[in-house]
Amino acid sequence: MTDFNINMHPLSGKTVPKRIIKKTPIKEAFGRAVKSLRLQQKLSQEKLSEYASLSTNYVGAVERGERNVTLENICKLSEALNIHPADLFKKIQHPFRCSE
């Protein structure tokens, strides 16, 4: 019987709790806005990550709507994209629900 709440760590071989990712409409809409701006500016995820001082994995997870982004990281992303944080939110396409 497989326990779907446990993953095997790839390096240590130990079992670790599986990170449960809950996508929500607002996180997905925010991620699409970040990705759209990144692509408009012809930036790779790696370059955006570098400019924002965030990991590439983190930026990818944001774009997929898998991360609940902090205010500090919203500011880092908006600065890296040369846009005011408020204007970044204006890029979010409606309609969406803030929660499920």
LUMFI-655639 format. One record per atom (N, C-alpha, C): atom name; residue in one letter; x, y, z; chain. Coordinates in pm, 1 decimal, m for minus. Layout:
# LUMFI-655639
+------+------+----------+----------+----------+-------+
: atom : rest :        u :        v :        w : kette :
+------+------+----------+----------+----------+-------+
:   CA :    a :        X :        Y :        Z :     A :
...
+------+------+----------+----------+----------+-------+
***
This chain:
# LUMFI-655639
+------+------+----------+----------+----------+-------+
: atom : rest :        u :        v :        w : kette :
+------+------+----------+----------+----------+-------+
:    N :    m :     84.2 :   m117.6 :      0.0 :     A :
:   CA :    m :      0.0 :      0.0 :      0.0 :     A :
:    C :    m :     88.8 :    124.1 :      0.0 :     A :
:    N :    t :     58.5 :    218.4 :    m87.3 :     A :
:   CA :    t :    138.0 :    339.5 :   m100.5 :     A :
:    C :    t :     74.8 :    452.9 :    m22.8 :     A :
:    N :    d :    158.3 :    524.6 :     52.8 :     A :
:   CA :    d :    112.0 :    642.7 :    123.0 :     A :
:    C :    d :    140.6 :    762.7 :     33.8 :     A :
:    N :    f :     37.3 :    828.3 :    m11.5 :     A :
:   CA :    f :     53.7 :    938.5 :   m105.3 :     A :
:    C :    f :     93.8 :   1068.7 :    m37.6 :     A :
:    N :    n :    110.1 :   1068.8 :     94.8 :     A :
:   CA :    n :    151.5 :   1188.5 :    165.8 :     A :
:    C :    n :    300.0 :   1186.4 :    198.4 :     A :
:    N :    i :    373.7 :   1089.8 :    145.3 :     A :
:   CA :    i :    515.1 :   1077.5 :    173.7 :     A :
:    C :    i :    592.1 :   1065.4 :     43.0 :     A :
:    N :    n :    704.5 :   1135.4 :     35.4 :     A :
:   CA :    n :    795.3 :   1126.1 :    m78.9 :     A :
:    C :    n :    929.1 :   1075.0 :    m30.4 :     A :
:    N :    m :   1003.9 :   1016.2 :   m120.7 :     A :
:   CA :    m :   1140.0 :    974.6 :    m90.9 :     A :
:    C :    m :   1233.5 :   1087.7 :   m131.6 :     A :
:    N :    h :   1317.2 :   1135.0 :    m37.3 :     A :
:   CA :    h :   1412.9 :   1240.5 :    m68.5 :     A :
:    C :    h :   1514.8 :   1185.1 :   m167.9 :     A :
:    N :    p :   1541.2 :   1255.7 :   m279.1 :     A :
:   CA :    p :   1627.5 :   1200.3 :   m384.0 :     A :
:    C :    p :   1772.6 :   1181.1 :   m342.6 :     A :
:    N :    l :   1822.9 :   1259.1 :   m249.0 :     A :
:   CA :    l :   1963.4 :   1246.9 :   m209.7 :     A :
:    C :    l :   1983.7 :   1158.7 :    m87.9 :     A :
:    N :    s :   1901.5 :   1177.7 :     14.9 :     A :
:   CA :    s :   1922.6 :   1103.1 :    138.1 :     A :
:    C :    s :   1853.3 :    967.2 :    137.8 :     A :
:    N :    g :   1751.0 :    952.0 :     54.1 :     A :
:   CA :    g :   1675.2 :    827.1 :     52.2 :     A :
:    C :    g :   1576.2 :    815.9 :    167.4 :     A :
:    N :    k :   1569.1 :    918.8 :    251.5 :     A :
:   CA :    k :   1475.6 :    918.5 :    364.2 :     A :
:    C :    k :   1338.3 :    963.5 :    317.2 :     A :
:    N :    t :   1237.3 :    919.8 :    389.9 :     A :
:   CA :    t :   1102.5 :    964.6 :    356.4 :     A :
:    C :    t :   1080.5 :   1103.0 :    416.8 :     A :
:    N :    v :   1017.3 :   1187.4 :    338.7 :     A :
:   CA :    v :    986.7 :   1323.3 :    382.1 :     A :
:    C :    v :    840.9 :   1352.5 :    348.1 :     A :
:    N :    p :    777.5 :   1439.9 :    426.2 :     A :
:   CA :    p :    638.1 :   1472.7 :    394.4 :     A :
:    C :    p :    627.6 :   1536.7 :    257.2 :     A :
:    N :    k :    525.3 :   1498.9 :    184.3 :     A :
:   CA :    k :    501.0 :   1556.5 :     52.4 :     A :
:    C :    k :    444.4 :   1696.6 :     70.6 :     A :
:    N :    r :    500.6 :   1791.4 :     m3.7 :     A :
:   CA :    r :    449.5 :   1927.7 :      0.3 :     A :
:    C :    r :    321.2 :   1932.1 :    m81.2 :     A :
:    N :    i :    212.8 :   1960.7 :    m15.9 :     A :
:   CA :    i :     84.4 :   1967.3 :    m84.0 :     A :
:    C :    i :     67.9 :   2108.0 :   m140.8 :     A :
:    N :    i :     51.9 :   2114.5 :   m270.7 :     A :
:   CA :    i :     39.7 :   2242.3 :   m340.1 :     A :
:    C :    i :   m106.7 :   2266.3 :   m370.5 :     A :
:    N :    k :   m158.5 :   2374.8 :   m315.8 :     A :
:   CA :    k :   m296.2 :   2409.5 :   m343.8 :     A :
:    C :    k :   m298.6 :   2533.4 :   m431.9 :     A :
:    N :    k :   m330.4 :   2511.6 :   m556.9 :     A :
:   CA :    k :   m344.7 :   2624.3 :   m648.0 :     A :
:    C :    k :   m479.2 :   2690.1 :   m620.9 :     A :
:    N :    t :   m479.8 :   2821.4 :   m627.3 :     A :
:   CA :    t :   m604.0 :   2896.5 :   m614.4 :     A :
:    C :    t :   m613.8 :   2991.5 :   m733.3 :     A :
:    N :    p :   m732.8 :   3035.7 :   m765.9 :     A :
:   CA :    p :   m748.2 :   3123.9 :   m881.4 :     A :
:    C :    p :   m661.9 :   3250.2 :   m874.5 :     A :
:    N :    i :   m650.1 :   3312.0 :   m756.7 :     A :
:   CA :    i :   m570.7 :   3434.6 :   m747.2 :     A :
:    C :    i :   m422.7 :   3405.0 :   m767.2 :     A :
:    N :    k :   m372.7 :   3294.1 :   m712.3 :     A :
:   CA :    k :   m230.9 :   3259.9 :   m731.5 :     A :
:    C :    k :   m203.0 :   3227.9 :   m877.7 :     A :
:    N :    e :   m295.2 :   3158.3 :   m942.8 :     A :
:   CA :    e :   m277.4 :   3126.7 :  m1084.9 :     A :
:    C :    e :   m283.9 :   3253.3 :  m1170.2 :     A :
:    N :    a :   m376.5 :   3344.7 :  m1138.9 :     A :
:   CA :    a :   m389.4 :   3469.9 :  m1214.7 :     A :
:    C :    a :   m264.7 :   3557.2 :  m1196.0 :     A :
:    N :    f :   m212.9 :   3562.9 :  m1073.9 :     A :
:   CA :    f :    m91.5 :   3640.2 :  m1047.9 :     A :
:    C :    f :     25.9 :   3579.1 :  m1124.7 :     A :
:    N :    g :     36.7 :   3448.1 :  m1122.1 :     A :
:   CA :    g :    144.6 :   3379.8 :  m1193.3 :     A :
:    C :    g :    139.4 :   3404.4 :  m1343.0 :     A :
:    N :    r :     19.2 :   3402.4 :  m1400.1 :     A :
:   CA :    r :      5.6 :   3430.8 :  m1543.7 :     A :
:    C :    r :     48.6 :   3573.6 :  m1575.6 :     A :
:    N :    a :     17.0 :   3667.5 :  m1485.7 :     A :
:   CA :    a :     56.5 :   3807.0 :  m1507.3 :     A :
:    C :    a :    208.6 :   3820.9 :  m1503.9 :     A :
:    N :    v :    273.0 :   3755.8 :  m1407.8 :     A :
:   CA :    v :    419.6 :   3761.2 :  m1398.6 :     A :
:    C :    v :    481.1 :   3700.2 :  m1524.8 :     A :
:    N :    k :    430.4 :   3584.3 :  m1564.2 :     A :
:   CA :    k :    485.7 :   3516.7 :  m1682.4 :     A :
:    C :    k :    466.0 :   3601.3 :  m1807.7 :     A :
:    N :    s :    348.8 :   3660.4 :  m1822.7 :     A :
:   CA :    s :    320.1 :   3743.2 :  m1939.5 :     A :
:    C :    s :    417.8 :   3861.2 :  m1947.9 :     A :
:    N :    l :    438.7 :   3929.0 :  m1835.7 :     A :
:   CA :    l :    532.9 :   4041.4 :  m1834.0 :     A :
:    C :    l :    674.9 :   3994.4 :  m1862.0 :     A :
:    N :    r :    712.2 :   3880.7 :  m1804.9 :     A :
:   CA :    r :    846.9 :   3826.4 :  m1828.0 :     A :
:    C :    r :    868.2 :   3798.4 :  m1976.5 :     A :
:    N :    l :    769.2 :   3735.8 :  m2039.9 :     A :
:   CA :    l :    780.9 :   3702.6 :  m2182.1 :     A :
:    C :    l :    779.9 :   3827.4 :  m2269.3 :     A :
:    N :    q :    699.0 :   3927.6 :  m2233.1 :     A :
:   CA :    q :    696.7 :   4054.0 :  m2308.0 :     A :
:    C :    q :    833.6 :   4120.5 :  m2306.8 :     A :
:    N :    q :    904.4 :   4104.2 :  m2196.2 :     A :
:   CA :    q :   1036.7 :   4164.6 :  m2182.9 :     A :
:    C :    q :   1148.2 :   4071.6 :  m2230.2 :     A :
:    N :    k :   1106.8 :   3957.3 :  m2286.3 :     A :
:   CA :    k :   1201.4 :   3858.8 :  m2340.6 :     A :
:    C :    k :   1305.6 :   3815.3 :  m2237.1 :     A :
:    N :    l :   1255.7 :   3792.4 :  m2114.7 :     A :
:   CA :    l :   1341.5 :   3744.0 :  m2006.7 :     A :
:    C :    l :   1318.1 :   3595.1 :  m1985.4 :     A :
:    N :    s :   1422.9 :   3523.6 :  m1957.9 :     A :
:   CA :    s :   1409.4 :   3384.2 :  m1917.3 :     A :
:    C :    s :   1373.7 :   3382.1 :  m1768.1 :     A :
:    N :    q :   1325.3 :   3268.8 :  m1721.0 :     A :
:   CA :    q :   1300.9 :   3256.0 :  m1577.3 :     A :
:    C :    q :   1431.0 :   3276.1 :  m1500.6 :     A :
:    N :    e :   1540.5 :   3228.6 :  m1557.5 :     A :
:   CA :    e :   1670.1 :   3242.1 :  m1491.4 :     A :
:    C :    e :   1708.7 :   3389.3 :  m1475.0 :     A :
:    N :    k :   1689.1 :   3469.2 :  m1579.8 :     A :
:   CA :    k :   1723.4 :   3611.6 :  m1572.5 :     A :
:    C :    k :   1632.9 :   3684.5 :  m1473.3 :     A :
:    N :    l :   1501.1 :   3656.0 :  m1479.1 :     A :
:   CA :    l :   1409.3 :   3718.9 :  m1384.7 :     A :
:    C :    l :   1448.1 :   3681.5 :  m1241.9 :     A :
:    N :    s :   1481.6 :   3555.6 :  m1221.5 :     A :
:   CA :    s :   1523.3 :   3509.1 :  m1088.9 :     A :
:    C :    s :   1646.3 :   3585.3 :  m1041.1 :     A :
:    N :    e :   1741.7 :   3601.2 :  m1131.2 :     A :
:   CA :    e :   1864.8 :   3672.9 :  m1097.5 :     A :
:    C :    e :   1834.3 :   3818.4 :  m1061.7 :     A :
:    N :    y :   1755.9 :   3886.0 :  m1144.8 :     A :
:   CA :    y :   1722.8 :   4025.7 :  m1119.8 :     A :
:    C :    y :   1644.7 :   4044.7 :   m989.7 :     A :
:    N :    a :   1560.8 :   3946.5 :   m955.7 :     A :
:   CA :    a :   1476.7 :   3956.3 :   m836.3 :     A :
:    C :    a :   1543.0 :   3896.2 :   m712.0 :     A :
:    N :    s :   1659.6 :   3837.2 :   m728.6 :     A :
:   CA :    s :   1728.7 :   3768.1 :   m618.2 :     A :
:    C :    s :   1641.1 :   3658.8 :   m556.8 :     A :
:    N :    l :   1576.6 :   3583.1 :   m645.2 :     A :
:   CA :    l :   1493.4 :   3469.3 :   m604.7 :     A :
:    C :    l :   1541.7 :   3346.8 :   m681.2 :     A :
:    N :    s :   1509.8 :   3228.3 :   m632.6 :     A :
:   CA :    s :   1553.2 :   3107.8 :   m704.1 :     A :
:    C :    s :   1467.2 :   3086.1 :   m828.1 :     A :
:    N :    t :   1525.8 :   3020.3 :   m925.3 :     A :
:   CA :    t :   1452.7 :   2987.7 :  m1047.7 :     A :
:    C :    t :   1334.4 :   2897.3 :  m1016.8 :     A :
:    N :    n :   1352.7 :   2803.9 :   m924.7 :     A :
:   CA :    n :   1242.0 :   2715.0 :   m886.2 :     A :
:    C :    n :   1126.3 :   2794.4 :   m827.0 :     A :
:    N :    y :   1158.4 :   2894.8 :   m747.8 :     A :
:   CA :    y :   1055.0 :   2978.3 :   m686.2 :     A :
:    C :    y :    977.5 :   3054.4 :   m793.2 :     A :
:    N :    v :   1048.6 :   3117.3 :   m886.1 :     A :
:   CA :    v :    981.7 :   3193.6 :   m992.2 :     A :
:    C :    v :    893.2 :   3101.2 :  m1075.8 :     A :
:    N :    g :    941.9 :   2982.2 :  m1107.3 :     A :
:   CA :    g :    860.7 :   2886.4 :  m1182.0 :     A :
:    C :    g :    734.3 :   2848.9 :  m1106.6 :     A :
:    N :    a :    748.2 :   2827.5 :   m975.6 :     A :
:   CA :    a :    631.6 :   2791.9 :   m893.5 :     A :
:    C :    a :    532.6 :   2907.8 :   m886.2 :     A :
:    N :    v :    582.0 :   3030.5 :   m881.3 :     A :
:   CA :    v :    493.9 :   3148.2 :   m882.6 :     A :
:    C :    v :    415.6 :   3151.7 :  m1013.5 :     A :
:    N :    e :    486.4 :   3132.8 :  m1123.9 :     A :
:   CA :    e :    420.7 :   3139.1 :  m1254.8 :     A :
:    C :    e :    317.3 :   3027.8 :  m1272.4 :     A :
:    N :    r :    338.0 :   2914.4 :  m1207.7 :     A :
:   CA :    r :    241.4 :   2803.9 :  m1216.0 :     A :
:    C :    r :    128.4 :   2818.1 :  m1114.2 :     A :
:    N :    g :    134.5 :   2921.3 :  m1030.0 :     A :
:   CA :    g :     30.3 :   2942.0 :   m929.7 :     A :
:    C :    g :     43.8 :   2851.4 :   m810.4 :     A :
:    N :    e :    164.5 :   2805.8 :   m783.4 :     A :
:   CA :    e :    187.6 :   2711.5 :   m673.5 :     A :
:    C :    e :    238.9 :   2779.4 :   m546.8 :     A :
:    N :    r :    269.5 :   2906.8 :   m552.8 :     A :
:   CA :    r :    324.3 :   2976.3 :   m436.3 :     A :
:    C :    r :    234.1 :   3091.5 :   m395.7 :     A :
:    N :    n :    220.0 :   3109.1 :   m264.4 :     A :
:   CA :    n :    150.5 :   3224.9 :   m210.1 :     A :
:    C :    n :    257.9 :   3329.3 :   m184.6 :     A :
:    N :    v :    271.9 :   3422.7 :   m274.8 :     A :
:   CA :    v :    384.4 :   3515.3 :   m278.2 :     A :
:    C :    v :    372.9 :   3618.1 :   m166.4 :     A :
:    N :    t :    484.4 :   3643.4 :    m97.1 :     A :
:   CA :    t :    486.1 :   3744.6 :      8.3 :     A :
:    C :    t :    493.1 :   3884.2 :    m52.5 :     A :
:    N :    l :    459.2 :   3983.5 :     27.1 :     A :
:   CA :    l :    468.8 :   4122.2 :    m19.4 :     A :
:    C :    l :    611.2 :   4156.9 :    m59.5 :     A :
:    N :    e :    708.1 :   4107.3 :     15.9 :     A :
:   CA :    e :    847.8 :   4135.9 :    m16.3 :     A :
:    C :    e :    885.6 :   4078.7 :   m153.0 :     A :
:    N :    n :    839.4 :   3957.7 :   m181.4 :     A :
:   CA :    n :    872.5 :   3896.9 :   m310.4 :     A :
:    C :    n :    793.2 :   3958.0 :   m424.8 :     A :
:    N :    i :    673.5 :   4007.3 :   m397.0 :     A :
:   CA :    i :    599.4 :   4081.4 :   m499.1 :     A :
:    C :    i :    678.9 :   4205.9 :   m537.6 :     A :
:    N :    c :    734.6 :   4274.3 :   m438.1 :     A :
:   CA :    c :    816.9 :   4392.9 :   m465.9 :     A :
:    C :    c :    942.1 :   4355.5 :   m543.9 :     A :
:    N :    k :   1007.1 :   4245.2 :   m507.4 :     A :
:   CA :    k :   1126.3 :   4201.2 :   m580.4 :     A :
:    C :    k :   1093.1 :   4170.4 :   m725.9 :     A :
:    N :    l :    982.3 :   4098.8 :   m747.2 :     A :
:   CA :    l :    942.3 :   4064.0 :   m884.0 :     A :
:    C :    l :    905.7 :   4188.4 :   m963.6 :     A :
:    N :    s :    831.1 :   4279.0 :   m902.5 :     A :
:   CA :    s :    789.9 :   4399.2 :   m976.0 :     A :
:    C :    s :    910.6 :   4486.4 :  m1010.0 :     A :
:    N :    e :   1005.3 :   4499.0 :   m917.8 :     A :
:   CA :    e :   1126.2 :   4576.5 :   m948.3 :     A :
:    C :    e :   1204.8 :   4511.2 :  m1061.2 :     A :
:    N :    a :   1215.8 :   4378.8 :  m1057.8 :     A :
:   CA :    a :   1288.7 :   4307.2 :  m1162.7 :     A :
:    C :    a :   1220.1 :   4322.1 :  m1298.1 :     A :
:    N :    l :   1088.6 :   4338.9 :  m1296.5 :     A :
:   CA :    l :   1011.3 :   4355.8 :  m1420.2 :     A :
:    C :    l :    991.9 :   4503.2 :  m1456.0 :     A :
:    N :    n :   1052.7 :   4593.1 :  m1378.6 :     A :
:   CA :    n :   1043.0 :   4737.5 :  m1401.6 :     A :
:    C :    n :    898.7 :   4786.2 :  m1405.9 :     A :
:    N :    i :    822.8 :   4743.8 :  m1306.0 :     A :
:   CA :    i :    682.0 :   4781.9 :  m1297.8 :     A :
:    C :    i :    648.4 :   4807.2 :  m1151.1 :     A :
:    N :    h :    560.3 :   4900.8 :  m1125.7 :     A :
:   CA :    h :    516.1 :   4927.9 :   m989.0 :     A :
:    C :    h :    432.8 :   4808.9 :   m941.5 :     A :
:    N :    p :    444.2 :   4771.4 :   m813.6 :     A :
:   CA :    p :    365.7 :   4657.0 :   m765.4 :     A :
:    C :    p :    215.6 :   4670.0 :   m793.9 :     A :
:    N :    a :    161.2 :   4790.2 :   m779.1 :     A :
:   CA :    a :     18.2 :   4809.2 :   m806.8 :     A :
:    C :    a :    m13.3 :   4781.9 :   m953.5 :     A :
:    N :    d :     78.0 :   4821.7 :  m1041.6 :     A :
:   CA :    d :     57.0 :   4798.5 :  m1184.2 :     A :
:    C :    d :     69.0 :   4650.1 :  m1219.2 :     A :
:    N :    l :    149.4 :   4578.7 :  m1141.9 :     A :
:   CA :    l :    158.2 :   4433.8 :  m1161.2 :     A :
:    C :    l :     22.4 :   4369.7 :  m1134.1 :     A :
:    N :    f :    m44.1 :   4415.2 :  m1029.1 :     A :
:   CA :    f :   m177.4 :   4361.6 :   m999.1 :     A :
:    C :    f :   m279.3 :   4401.9 :  m1105.1 :     A :
:    N :    k :   m260.9 :   4517.0 :  m1166.4 :     A :
:   CA :    k :   m352.3 :   4559.2 :  m1272.6 :     A :
:    C :    k :   m342.3 :   4468.6 :  m1395.2 :     A :
:    N :    k :   m230.4 :   4397.8 :  m1408.2 :     A :
:   CA :    k :   m211.6 :   4305.7 :  m1520.6 :     A :
:    C :    k :   m286.0 :   4173.7 :  m1501.1 :     A :
:    N :    i :   m335.9 :   4150.5 :  m1381.1 :     A :
:   CA :    i :   m408.5 :   4025.7 :  m1354.1 :     A :
:    C :    i :   m540.3 :   4029.6 :  m1429.4 :     A :
:    N :    q :   m564.2 :   3923.1 :  m1506.0 :     A :
:   CA :    q :   m687.8 :   3916.5 :  m1584.5 :     A :
:    C :    q :   m803.6 :   3870.5 :  m1496.4 :     A :
:    N :    h :   m914.5 :   3940.2 :  m1509.0 :     A :
:   CA :    h :  m1036.7 :   3904.8 :  m1435.2 :     A :
:    C :    h :  m1129.8 :   3833.5 :  m1529.1 :     A :
:    N :    p :  m1224.1 :   3759.3 :  m1486.9 :     A :
:   CA :    p :  m1263.4 :   3741.1 :  m1347.7 :     A :
:    C :    p :  m1188.0 :   3625.9 :  m1282.7 :     A :
:    N :    f :  m1171.8 :   3632.6 :  m1155.1 :     A :
:   CA :    f :  m1118.9 :   3523.0 :  m1075.6 :     A :
:    C :    f :  m1175.9 :   3536.8 :   m935.3 :     A :
:    N :    r :  m1169.7 :   3430.3 :   m862.8 :     A :
:   CA :    r :  m1213.5 :   3432.0 :   m723.1 :     A :
:    C :    r :  m1088.9 :   3428.4 :   m636.1 :     A :
:    N :    c :  m1092.0 :   3502.8 :   m526.7 :     A :
:   CA :    c :   m975.8 :   3505.9 :   m437.7 :     A :
:    C :    c :   m957.1 :   3375.3 :   m362.3 :     A :
:    N :    s :  m1061.8 :   3299.1 :   m344.0 :     A :
:   CA :    s :  m1049.9 :   3171.8 :   m274.3 :     A :
:    C :    s :  m1150.8 :   3073.9 :   m331.9 :     A :
:    N :    e :  m1133.0 :   2951.0 :   m291.5 :     A :
:   CA :    e :  m1225.2 :   2847.3 :   m339.0 :     A :
:    C :    e :  m1324.5 :   2809.7 :   m233.6 :     A :
+------+------+----------+----------+----------+-------+
***
